[in-house]
Amino acid sequence: MFHPHEGQALYAPAVPAPGSMAPPATMFGNVPGYEGTLAGGGGGYLPPPMPLHPTRDPEPAPVPQDWNIPSLTEDVARERFIMYASGYCCYSNAPAKDGVITNMQAFNTYRYRLETFTESRSTDWTTKPYAGEPADFYTQTAPRPWEIPVTAPSLFQNHEENIKVPYTSSKQPCHTCSASGKMPCLECNGSGTKVCWVCNGSGSRGAESPCTHCNQRGRENCSKCNGKGNKECETCKGKKQLLTYINLKVEWKDNVEDYVVEQNSGLEVDNLSDVTGKTLFKNAQYMLYPVHGFPDPTVSQASDRLVREHQAKYSQNSRILQQQQTIELIPITKVTYKWKGGTHVYYIYGNEHQVKVPNYPATCCCSIM
């Protein structure tokens, strides 16, 4: 039998993180609970309060009864090989159809996967063009970052939300255009005209040929600003005023890490990332206990290491909502076959029966006419 063993969550100061562009924070004042929130630089990820759930004993883990996967038949191995070869225009399917299978060797391997589903919160002062929203700054005490209610997505689903913190909004003149709503056009330096590209400013196209493009002026209206010399301020969108407020960014993330037991089949471990296996063990709790007593000791060692690393790492600047660990038995079959006097191999792996051929013996160069 194998059983879990729990690690403890650790907490540490927040790590600064970048924020959105905004005017200096001095124009906003300090909001209780948001003193470290900066304009443009962000307030960093905020350490969560104490865990939502009390520490509790682990739930009994089911003991797998069947550790084996049915052997792959020769017919299936050949069928998958033929399908693989047919998928490449430059591959002849002769080796797949005519090759003689001489050996099929199973290299079933274990994959341990740990998922830690977290919620993190960060704040920064931000702005948007003012559109008549109420300016509620200091009308009431702003709720603290972790007091603001949010609806979490389904477990282990990545998601992000941006929330305007109540009672932090104020109306301010646009700092970019000095509340004019306009900015000088950079293309013409605010003049509204540019040197005519046809006559290069001379007003003529030859000794006696006037330039009709600019009517002999030597200059033409700037196309970027339609000859006005200025453009709408991109910060306030011509509104002249900005709504400034504290933005709360809430991120939910499924942090996934795998450990695959080394096997000597010759198939690289990276190939297994896109396939599934037979689930031998799976359990989810608020905080997991590492798996102990698994038949392959490297799986237990990996579980102990990863669970402790995740709980220490992700509890610093986020709230752990749920953890889940899974052990899969992934089938790998190394197929040896002979074709035209040579010996070759290919692999079939995963529940999906994916095929990997290190060196296909019958390829050609294709050209498209």
C-alpha positions in Angstrom: 0.0 0.0 0.0 1.0 3.6 -0.4 -0.2 6.6 1.5 0.2 10.4 1.4 2.2 12.6 3.8 1.5 16.4 3.9 3.9 19.3 3.7 3.3 22.8 5.2 2.6 26.0 3.3 5.1 28.8 3.7 4.5 32.6 3.3 7.0 35.3 2.3 7.0 39.0 1.3 5.6 39.9 -2.1 7.8 40.1 -5.2 7.4 43.3 -7.3 5.8 42.9 -10.7 5.3 45.3 -13.6 2.1 47.3 -14.0 0.3 49.5 -16.5 1.3 53.0 -17.5 -0.2 55.8 -15.4 0.7 59.2 -14.0 2.7 59.7 -10.8 1.1 58.1 -7.8 1.3 61.3 -5.8 -1.7 62.6 -7.6 -3.8 59.8 -6.3 -3.0 59.8 -2.6 -2.7 56.8 -0.4 -5.5 54.3 0.0 -5.4 52.2 3.3 -4.3 48.7 2.4 -2.8 49.8 -1.0 0.2 51.9 0.2 2.6 49.9 -1.9 0.6 50.3 -5.1 2.4 52.4 -7.7 1.5 54.0 -10.9 3.1 52.1 -13.8 5.2 49.9 -11.6 2.4 48.0 -10.0 2.1 47.0 -6.4 3.5 43.5 -6.9 1.8 40.2 -6.1 0.1 40.4 -2.7 0.7 37.7 -0.1 -2.6 36.0 0.7 -4.1 35.8 4.2 -4.0 32.6 6.1 -5.3 29.5 4.2 -9.0 29.2 3.7 -9.0 25.6 4.9 -7.7 24.2 8.1 -5.1 21.5 8.0 -6.8 18.1 8.0 -5.9 14.5 7.8 -5.4 12.9 4.4 -8.1 10.9 2.8 -7.4 7.2 2.3 -5.8 6.6 -1.1 -7.2 3.8 -3.3 -4.8 1.0 -3.9 -4.5 0.0 -7.6 -5.3 -3.6 -8.2 -4.2 -3.9 -11.9 -0.7 -2.8 -12.7 -0.6 -4.2 -16.2 -1.7 -2.9 -19.6 -2.8 -5.5 -22.3 0.0 -6.3 -24.7 -0.2 -4.7 -28.1 -1.0 -7.2 -30.9 1.1 -7.6 -34.0 -2.0 -6.7 -36.1 -2.4 -3.4 -34.3 1.3 -2.6 -34.5 1.3 -3.2 -38.3 -1.9 -1.2 -38.8 -0.6 1.8 -36.9 2.7 1.6 -38.8 0.9 1.6 -42.2 -1.2 4.6 -41.1 2.0 6.4 -40.1 3.7 5.8 -43.4 0.6 6.8 -45.4 0.7 10.2 -43.7 3.9 11.2 -45.4 4.0 11.9 -49.2 7.7 11.1 -49.3 7.4 7.7 -47.5 6.9 4.5 -49.4 4.5 2.2 -47.4 6.5 -0.9 -48.5 8.4 -1.2 -45.2 5.2 -1.0 -43.2 3.3 -3.4 -45.4 6.0 -5.9 -46.3 8.3 -5.7 -43.3 8.4 -8.8 -41.1 8.0 -8.1 -37.4 10.6 -10.1 -35.4 10.2 -8.8 -31.9 7.8 -6.7 -29.8 9.1 -5.5 -26.4 7.0 -3.7 -23.8 8.6 -0.8 -21.8 5.7 0.4 -19.8 6.6 3.4 -17.7 5.1 5.5 -15.0 4.3 9.2 -15.2 3.6 11.2 -12.0 1.9 14.5 -12.5 1.3 17.2 -9.8 -1.1 20.1 -10.4 -1.3 23.0 -8.0 -4.2 25.4 -8.7 -3.5 28.9 -7.4 -5.1 32.3 -7.2 -2.8 35.4 -7.1 -3.7 39.1 -6.8 -1.8 42.2 -7.8 -2.7 45.9 -8.0 -1.6 49.0 -9.7 -2.9 52.5 -10.3 -4.3 52.8 -13.8 -6.3 55.2 -16.0 -8.9 55.2 -18.7 -10.6 58.0 -20.7 -13.3 59.5 -18.5 -16.8 58.6 -19.6 -18.9 60.0 -16.9 -18.3 57.3 -14.3 -18.9 58.3 -10.6 -15.8 59.4 -8.8 -16.1 57.6 -5.5 -12.6 58.1 -4.1 -12.7 58.1 -0.3 -16.5 58.1 -0.2 -16.1 54.8 1.7 -13.2 52.7 2.9 -11.9 50.7 0.0 -12.0 46.9 0.6 -8.6 45.3 0.9 -7.3 43.3 -2.1 -8.1 39.9 -0.7 -11.5 41.1 0.6 -12.9 41.8 -2.8 -15.2 38.9 -3.8 -14.5 37.2 -7.1 -15.9 34.1 -8.8 -13.3 31.5 -9.4 -13.3 29.4 -12.6 -13.6 25.7 -12.6 -10.7 24.0 -10.8 -7.4 23.7 -12.7 -8.6 26.1 -15.4 -6.4 29.2 -16.2 -8.2 32.5 -16.1 -7.6 36.2 -15.5 -9.9 39.1 -14.4 -9.3 42.8 -13.9 -11.5 44.5 -11.3 -11.8 48.2 -10.5 -11.3 48.5 -6.8 -14.4 50.2 -5.3 -14.0 53.7 -3.7 -10.6 54.4 -5.4 -11.8 56.2 -8.6 -11.2 59.9 -9.1 -11.5 62.3 -12.1 -8.2 63.9 -13.1 -7.0 66.2 -16.0 -5.1 64.2 -18.7 -1.4 64.4 -17.9 -0.4 63.6 -21.5 -2.1 66.5 -23.3 -2.5 68.9 -20.3 -6.3 68.5 -20.6 -6.5 69.8 -24.1 -7.6 66.5 -25.7 -5.1 67.0 -28.5 -1.4 66.4 -29.2 0.9 67.8 -31.9 1.2 65.6 -34.9 4.6 64.0 -34.9 4.6 63.4 -38.6 4.5 67.1 -39.5 5.8 68.5 -36.2 2.5 70.3 -35.7 2.7 72.4 -38.9 -0.1 70.5 -40.7 2.0 70.3 -43.9 5.0 68.4 -45.3 7.5 68.9 -48.1 5.9 67.8 -51.4 7.3 64.4 -52.3 6.8 65.0 -56.0 8.7 68.2 -56.5 10.8 67.9 -53.3 9.6 71.4 -52.2 10.6 73.3 -55.4 7.0 73.8 -56.7 8.0 72.7 -60.1 8.8 69.5 -61.9 11.2 71.0 -64.4 12.4 74.3 -65.7 8.9 75.3 -67.0 6.6 72.6 -65.6 4.7 73.5 -62.4 4.0 70.8 -59.9 0.3 70.0 -60.0 0.5 67.8 -56.9 1.0 70.7 -54.5 -0.2 73.5 -56.8 3.3 74.9 -56.9 3.3 75.5 -53.1 6.2 73.0 -52.5 4.2 71.6 -49.5 1.3 69.3 -49.1 -1.2 68.6 -46.3 -0.1 66.1 -43.8 -2.1 62.9 -44.3 -1.7 61.7 -40.7 -3.5 64.7 -39.2 -5.4 65.8 -42.3 -3.6 69.1 -42.3 -4.7 70.1 -38.8 -1.3 69.9 -37.1 -2.6 67.9 -34.2 -4.2 64.6 -33.4 -6.5 63.2 -30.8 -4.7 62.5 -27.5 -4.3 58.7 -27.4 -4.3 58.7 -23.6 -7.7 60.4 -23.0 -9.1 59.8 -26.5 -10.0 63.5 -26.7 -12.0 63.5 -23.4 -9.5 65.8 -21.7 -10.0 64.0 -18.4 -9.1 60.6 -17.1 -10.7 58.2 -14.6 -7.9 57.0 -12.3 -8.4 54.0 -10.0 -6.7 51.0 -8.5 -6.9 48.0 -10.7 -7.0 44.5 -9.1 -5.7 41.8 -11.4 -6.8 38.3 -10.3 -5.0 35.3 -11.9 -6.0 31.7 -11.6 -3.3 29.3 -12.8 -2.9 25.5 -13.1 0.8 24.9 -12.3 1.6 21.5 -13.7 4.8 19.5 -13.4 5.5 15.9 -14.6 8.0 13.3 -13.6 8.5 10.3 -16.0 10.4 7.2 -14.9 13.4 6.6 -17.0 13.1 3.6 -19.3 15.6 1.9 -21.6 13.5 1.6 -24.8 15.3 4.3 -26.7 12.2 6.5 -27.0 12.8 10.0 -25.7 10.7 11.1 -22.7 9.6 14.3 -24.5 7.5 12.2 -26.9 5.3 11.1 -24.0 4.0 14.7 -23.2 1.2 14.4 -25.8 -0.2 11.0 -24.9 -2.2 9.6 -22.0 -1.8 6.3 -20.1 -3.8 4.2 -17.8 -4.6 6.0 -14.6 -3.4 4.0 -11.6 -3.9 6.6 -8.9 -5.5 10.0 -8.6 -6.4 12.2 -5.7 -7.1 15.8 -5.1 -7.1 17.8 -1.8 -6.7 21.3 -0.7 -3.1 20.5 0.3 -1.7 17.1 -0.8 0.4 14.5 1.0 3.2 13.0 -1.1 2.7 9.5 -2.3 4.6 6.9 -0.2 5.1 3.2 -0.8 4.6 3.1 -4.5 6.2 0.0 -6.1 8.6 2.2 -8.1 10.5 4.2 -5.4 11.5 6.9 -7.8 7.8 7.9 -8.2 7.5 8.3 -4.4 10.7 10.3 -4.3 9.5 12.6 -7.1 6.1 13.0 -5.4 7.7 14.0 -2.1 10.0 16.5 -3.8 7.4 18.1 -6.1 4.7 18.4 -3.4 7.0 20.2 -1.0 8.4 22.4 -3.7 5.0 23.4 -5.0 3.6 24.2 -1.5 6.7 26.3 -0.6 6.8 28.1 -4.0 3.2 28.8 -4.7 2.1 29.8 -1.2 4.5 32.7 -1.1 2.6 35.1 -3.4 -0.6 33.2 -4.2 -3.4 31.2 -2.5 -3.4 27.5 -3.2 -7.0 26.5 -3.9 -6.5 22.8 -4.7 -3.8 20.2 -5.6 -4.1 17.1 -7.6 -1.7 14.2 -8.2 -2.0 11.5 -10.8 0.1 8.4 -11.6 -0.3 6.9 -15.1 1.1 3.7 -16.6 2.1 4.7 -20.2 2.5 1.8 -22.6 5.5 1.8 -24.9 6.2 -1.0 -27.4 9.4 -1.2 -29.2 8.8 -3.1 -32.5 11.7 -4.6 -34.4 11.2 -5.6 -38.0 13.2 -6.7 -41.0 12.9 -5.3 -44.5 15.1 -5.9 -47.5 17.8 -7.5 -45.4 18.0 -4.7 -42.9 16.8 -4.6 -39.2 14.8 -1.5 -38.2 12.7 -0.4 -35.2 9.7 1.8 -34.4 7.8 2.7 -31.3 4.1 2.6 -30.5 3.2 4.4 -27.3 0.3 5.9 -25.2 -3.4 5.0 -25.2 -3.5 6.8 -28.5 -1.0 4.4 -30.1 1.2 7.2 -31.4 4.0 6.0 -33.7 7.7 7.2 -33.6 10.1 6.0 -36.3 13.7 7.1 -35.7 14.8 6.2 -39.2 12.3 5.3 -41.9 14.1 3.1 -44.4 12.2 4.1 -47.6 12.0 7.8 -48.3 12.2 9.9 -51.5 12.4 13.5 -52.4 9.1 15.1 -53.4 8.7 18.1 -55.7 5.6 20.1 -56.5 5.3 20.9 -60.2 
